[in-house]
């Protein structure tokens, strides 16, 4: 009889313990850590970042690469450019795409427009180091006897640097305002095009 009572008590204890263990396991699973991965600038490691930019620059073309261009003078000029694009952060890296329209303000360039893809590294608090490949159209000034709708592949390298990298840390925090510098070429070294401007990220 004593053995029967002990067996019944043991069975009851096991029955009560099983739901308790299940609750403990559920509580442990619920408390599992959430993925809080961040990029080097403290923002989310993955996402979507649209931006607009304005910049100024200068470009000089190798005249033997432009149909109808006068051989005695190089085609060049200063310009102002607007850009619209978006970045897709991928941890410490990013990819993106942008479109541009530029207006010549002096020299031989009338209008430029095109699109490009970017890829590179996210550096420091809010910096970017990147390469780009795209396609660009150039309309030269009417007074220049050339093919006014000259077009070719374009390549470039550049950087963006945010407030903390230029000594303004703490003033604007993770502000989306960045300084952007770039050097690009029309075709394979058919031009030299340095630019500098301001980018506003959202």
N, C-alpha and C positions, 0 to 999 in steps of 0.2 A: 504494500500500500504506500509506504514511504517513497519507494522508487517511482511509483505512478505520479505522486504529487510533485516530486522534483522534476520529472519530465514535463509535466504540464506547466510549471513555473518557467522552465527554460524555454519552452515553445512560446509562451506569452512574451517573455523578454525579447526573443528574437523578432517576433511580430512587431513589437513597439519600436525596436531599434532600426528596423529596415526603413520605415518612412523618415525617421530622423536623419539617417545617413543620406537618403535621397535629397532631403531639404538642404543638408550641408553642401552636397555636391552642386545643387542648383545655385546656392548662394555664392559658391566659389566661382562657378561659371559666369554668373551675372557680374561679379566684381572683376572680370578679366580686363586688363588695361586696354584703353582705346588708343588707336593709332594717332599719334600727335606729331608725325614727322613734319619737319620744317625745312625750308630752304636756307641758304647761308644768311639771308637778310632777315630771318625770323618769321617770314610769311609762310603760308601753306606751301608744301612741297609740290603739290599738283593743283592745277587750276586753269584759269583763263584770264588774261590781262590785256584788254584793249588799250590803245594809246593813240595820241595825236602828237605831231611834232612840227616845228618850224625851224629851218636852219638856212644858213647862208654858205656860199662857197664859190669856187672858181674851177673852170675846166679848160684844158687845152688839148686839142686833137692833133694827132699825126695826120697831116694833110694828105699823105699818099693813101690813107685808108678811107677817105671820104670821096665818093664819086663826084667829079666836076670841081673839086676844090682847087683854088689857085695854089700852085706849088711854091710861089715866092713868099707867101705869108702863112703863118700858122693860124688856124681857127681857134679862138678862145673867147672867154668872157666870164663875167661874174653873174651869179644867179641867186634867187631866193626860192626856197622850196618848201612845200607843205607835204606831210606824210600822214597816212592813217593806216594802222595795222593792229595786230594782236600777237601776243606771245602765249605759248602753252608751256608753263613750267613743268619740268620733269625731274624733280629733286634738285640736284646741283647743276642740271643742264636745262636747256630750253630749246624749243623750235618755234618758228613764227612765220608770218607773211605780212607784207605791207605793199601799199600802192603809193605812188608819188606823182606830183605835178610841180614843175619848176618853171619860173619865168626869168629869162635873161634880163638883166638890168643895165648891162653895158657889154660892148663887144659884139661878137658874131652870133651868139645864141639867142633864138627867139623863145621857143618853148621846148620843154622836155617832159616826158611822161612815161611811166612804166610800172612794173611790179616785180617783186623779188621775194624769195624765201630766205629766212635767217636761221642760224643754228649756232649754239655755242655754250659757254659756261656762265653760271651765275656766281659772282665773286663778291666777297666782302659783305657789307651790310645791304647794299642795294645795287651793286655793280653788275655789268654784263660785259663779256668779251665774246665777239662773234665774227663769223664769216657769212657772206651772203652771195647768192647767185640769182640773177633775174634777167629780164629783157627790157630794153629801153629804146624809146624813139626820140629823135632830136629833129627839131625844125630850126634851120639856120635863118638868119635875117635875110630879108628879101634882097638886100643890096649885094649879098654874097651869092655868086653864081654856082650853086651846088645843088645836089639832090636835097631838097628841103625836108624830106621825110626819111632821113637816114636812120637805120635801126640795126641793133646787134645785141648779143648777149652781154651782160654786165656782171662784173665780179667786184667784191669789196671785202674789206676787213674794218672792224671798228670796235668802239668801247662805249659803255654808258657808265656814268659814275653818279651816285646819289649824294644826298646832303651829308651823311656821316663821313664819306670818303673825302669830302672837300672841307672838313673842319666845322661843319654845322650840326654835328651830332647833338641831340637833345633839344634843338630848336624846332625842328619839324618832325622828328621821329622817323617813322617809315613813310615819309612823304613820297608821292609818286613823281615828283619833279626830279629830272636827271639831266645832266649835261651829256651830250652825245657828240663824239668825234668819229669821222670815217674817212677812209681813202678808198676810192673805187676807180675802175677802169672800164672804158667802153670797148667791147671786144677784148681781144687778148693784147693788152697794153697799147691799144689804139688811142687812149686818152689818159690824162692824169686829172683826178677830180677830188680834191680835199674839201671837206665840209665840216661845219661846227654849228651846233644848235641846241635847243631845249626840247625835251620830251616830257609829256605829261601822261603818266600811267594811271589807270583807274583800278 
